[in-house]
Amino acid sequence: MLVVVKDINQLDQDNNQIASLGYLSMGEFGIPGRRYFRKGEDNRTHQIHAFQYDNMYDISRHVLVRDYLRCHEEARKAYAKIKIEGAEKYPESIDDYGDYKDAFVKQLEKDALMWHWTNNLKKEL
């Protein structure tokens, strides 16, 4: 889930309320300006990425990748595959897991951005 808030610092003050819903606050968790929450220990069921409303770069990046994956089954399957492989290979290290999928995710973001602009330019012409 992606949540956009008026004041990211206010969200930090609401951690207890979010925790009462079963979410663990992970802070920025590798992305400056983000607040990351997850629900479920080893069997995560939900993730929340929260950004302040003026963090257009990260908000756009997440939304574009989401939209791209919704429209591209092969990319969706490849993303699922690399996430599963990374989790199996690095079950004890979230940093190594992130590093494992990093190049794939960066390429996915580029593909999503190109797809977005190509589609929008076609509409304008």
C-alpha positions as CSV (number, residue, x, y, z in Angstrom):
1,M,0.0,0.0,0.0
2,L,1.1,3.5,-0.7
3,V,0.0,6.3,1.7
4,V,0.6,10.0,1.1
5,V,0.5,12.2,4.1
6,K,0.6,15.9,4.8
7,D,3.4,15.7,7.3
8,I,5.7,12.7,7.5
9,N,6.9,13.7,10.9
10,Q,3.4,13.5,12.3
11,L,3.2,9.9,11.1
12,D,6.1,9.1,13.4
13,Q,4.0,10.4,16.3
14,D,1.2,8.0,15.4
15,N,3.3,4.8,15.5
16,N,1.5,3.5,18.5
17,Q,-1.9,3.7,16.7
18,I,-0.4,2.0,13.6
19,A,1.2,-0.7,15.9
20,S,-2.3,-1.3,17.4
21,L,-3.4,-2.5,14.0
22,G,-0.6,-5.0,13.9
23,Y,2.0,-3.1,11.9
24,L,5.7,-2.8,12.8
25,S,7.3,0.5,12.1
26,M,10.6,0.2,10.2
27,G,11.3,3.9,9.9
28,E,12.7,5.0,6.6
29,F,14.1,1.5,5.9
30,G,16.5,2.5,3.2
31,I,14.6,5.3,1.4
32,P,15.0,8.8,2.9
33,G,11.7,10.5,3.5
34,R,9.7,7.2,3.5
35,R,8.1,5.5,6.5
36,Y,7.8,1.8,6.0
37,F,5.4,-0.5,8.0
38,R,4.9,-4.2,7.7
39,K,2.3,-6.6,9.1
40,G,3.2,-10.2,9.9
41,E,6.6,-11.5,10.9
42,D,8.0,-14.2,8.6
43,N,4.7,-14.4,6.7
44,R,4.2,-10.7,5.8
45,T,0.7,-10.0,4.7
46,H,0.8,-6.2,4.3
47,Q,3.3,-3.5,3.6
48,I,2.8,0.3,3.8
49,H,5.0,2.8,2.1
50,A,4.2,6.3,3.4
51,F,5.6,9.5,1.8
52,Q,4.9,13.2,2.4
53,Y,2.8,14.7,-0.3
54,D,5.6,16.8,-1.8
55,N,7.9,13.8,-2.3
56,M,6.8,13.4,-5.9
57,Y,9.8,11.5,-7.0
58,D,9.2,8.5,-4.8
59,I,5.4,8.6,-5.0
60,S,5.6,8.7,-8.8
61,R,8.2,5.9,-8.9
62,H,6.1,3.6,-6.8
63,V,2.8,4.4,-8.7
64,L,4.4,3.9,-12.1
65,V,5.9,0.6,-11.2
66,R,2.6,-0.6,-9.8
67,D,0.8,0.5,-13.0
68,Y,3.4,-1.1,-15.2
69,L,3.2,-4.4,-13.4
70,R,-0.6,-4.4,-13.6
71,C,-0.3,-4.1,-17.4
72,H,2.7,-6.4,-18.1
73,E,2.2,-10.0,-17.0
74,E,5.8,-11.1,-17.9
75,A,7.3,-8.3,-15.9
76,R,5.0,-9.2,-13.0
77,K,6.1,-12.9,-13.2
78,A,9.8,-11.9,-13.4
79,Y,9.5,-9.6,-10.4
80,A,7.7,-12.2,-8.3
81,K,10.4,-14.7,-9.3
82,I,13.3,-12.5,-8.3
83,K,11.7,-11.7,-5.0
84,I,11.1,-15.4,-4.2
85,E,14.7,-16.2,-5.3
86,G,16.1,-13.4,-3.1
87,A,14.0,-14.4,-0.1
88,E,15.2,-18.1,-0.4
89,K,18.8,-17.1,-1.0
90,Y,18.9,-14.5,1.8
91,P,16.3,-15.4,4.4
92,E,18.3,-13.8,7.3
93,S,19.5,-10.6,5.6
94,I,17.1,-8.0,4.3
95,D,20.1,-6.0,3.1
96,D,21.4,-8.9,0.9
97,Y,17.8,-9.5,-0.3
98,G,17.6,-5.9,-1.3
99,D,21.0,-6.0,-3.1
100,Y,20.0,-9.1,-4.9
101,K,16.9,-7.5,-6.5
102,D,18.3,-4.0,-6.8
103,A,19.5,-4.1,-10.5
104,F,16.2,-5.7,-11.5
105,V,14.1,-3.1,-9.7
106,K,16.1,-0.3,-11.2
107,Q,15.5,-1.7,-14.7
108,L,11.9,-2.2,-13.9
109,E,11.6,1.5,-12.9
110,K,13.2,2.5,-16.2
111,D,10.9,0.3,-18.2
112,A,7.9,1.7,-16.3
113,L,8.9,5.3,-16.9
114,M,9.5,4.6,-20.6
115,W,6.1,2.9,-20.9
116,H,4.4,5.7,-19.1
117,W,5.9,8.5,-21.3
118,T,5.4,6.5,-24.5
119,N,1.7,6.0,-23.7
120,N,1.2,9.6,-22.6
121,L,3.0,11.0,-25.7
122,K,0.7,8.9,-28.0
123,K,-2.3,10.4,-26.3
124,E,-1.1,14.0,-26.8
125,L,-0.3,13.4,-30.5
